[in-house]
């Protein structure tokens, strides 16, 4: 799977991204730092036909969608209380003659919180 400059544009400017608010917008902005982990954890690949004329050339083989999961550490103000927020998301991968290209990350949902006191 490749990541090219088109990913940055779609990642930051997609309809999904523009509609995000609050903590999920912050999470999406920060998970770009862990892309290798997101790809490594990807499961449940499914193929979707390309139905959008604007992607007729860059996704002529359709799309793959993968489920992935990740966690984000959170520190309280006193920095002694640390916990993990766990999330699920969908990787959107376009298929064309040159290969597979990561297109966007969508459907980000918080699953649960694990709290631990760490000193």
C-alpha positions in Angstrom: 0.0 0.0 0.0 1.4 3.4 -1.0 0.9 6.8 0.4 1.3 9.7 -2.0 0.6 13.5 -2.0 -3.0 13.0 -3.0 -3.6 11.3 0.4 -2.7 14.6 2.3 -5.2 16.6 0.3 -8.0 14.1 0.8 -7.1 13.4 4.4 -7.4 17.1 5.3 -10.1 18.3 2.9 -12.6 15.5 2.5 -16.3 16.0 3.3 -15.9 13.6 6.2 -13.0 15.5 7.7 -14.7 18.9 7.3 -17.7 17.5 9.2 -15.7 16.3 12.2 -16.0 18.4 15.4 -14.4 18.3 18.8 -12.2 15.4 20.0 -12.7 13.3 16.8 -11.3 16.1 14.7 -8.3 16.3 17.0 -7.9 12.5 16.9 -8.0 12.5 13.1 -5.4 15.3 12.9 -3.0 13.3 15.2 -3.4 9.7 13.9 -1.5 10.6 10.8 1.6 10.0 13.0 0.7 6.4 13.4 -0.2 5.4 9.9 2.1 2.3 9.8 0.3 1.0 12.9 -3.1 1.6 11.4 -2.2 -0.2 8.2 -0.6 -3.1 10.2 -3.8 -3.5 12.3 -6.1 -3.4 9.3 -8.6 -6.3 9.0 -11.8 -7.2 7.3 -10.9 -6.1 3.8 -13.9 -5.6 1.5 -14.1 -4.4 -2.1 -16.5 -1.6 -3.2 -17.2 -0.6 -6.8 -16.2 2.9 -7.8 -19.4 4.8 -8.4 -18.1 8.3 -8.5 -17.1 9.7 -11.9 -14.5 12.0 -10.4 -12.4 8.9 -9.4 -12.8 7.1 -12.7 -9.0 7.4 -13.5 -7.4 7.2 -10.0 -9.6 4.4 -8.7 -10.4 2.4 -11.8 -10.2 -0.9 -9.9 -12.6 0.3 -7.2 -11.9 0.6 -3.5 -10.9 -1.5 -0.6 -12.1 -0.7 2.9 -10.4 -2.0 6.0 -11.3 -1.8 9.6 -8.5 -0.7 11.9 -8.1 0.1 15.6 -5.8 2.3 17.6 -5.4 4.0 21.0 -4.5 7.5 22.1 -2.9 8.1 25.4 -4.4 10.9 27.5 -2.9 12.6 30.5 -4.8 14.5 33.1 -3.8 18.0 34.2 -1.7 16.6 37.1 -0.1 14.2 34.6 -0.2 11.3 37.2 -3.5 10.0 35.8 -3.0 8.5 32.4 -5.5 6.5 30.4 -6.0 5.2 26.9 -8.9 6.1 24.6 -9.5 3.3 22.1 -10.9 3.9 18.6 -12.1 2.1 15.5 -11.8 3.5 12.0 -12.1 2.6 8.4 -9.2 2.9 6.0 -10.2 3.8 2.4 -7.8 2.5 -0.2 -8.1 3.2 -3.9 -7.2 0.5 -6.4 -5.7 1.5 -9.8 -3.2 0.1 -12.3 -0.2 1.4 -10.3 -1.3 -0.4 -7.1 -3.1 0.3 -3.8 -3.1 3.9 -2.4 -4.3 5.0 1.0 -7.0 7.5 0.3 -8.6 8.5 3.6 -9.5 7.4 7.1 -13.2 7.6 7.9 -15.8 6.4 10.4 -13.6 7.2 13.5 -15.5 6.1 16.6 -14.4 5.9 20.2 -14.9 2.4 21.6 -13.9 2.6 25.3 -11.6 4.1 27.8 -9.1 2.3 29.9 -8.0 4.2 33.0 -4.8 3.5 34.9 -3.1 5.5 37.6 0.5 5.7 36.7 3.2 7.5 38.7 
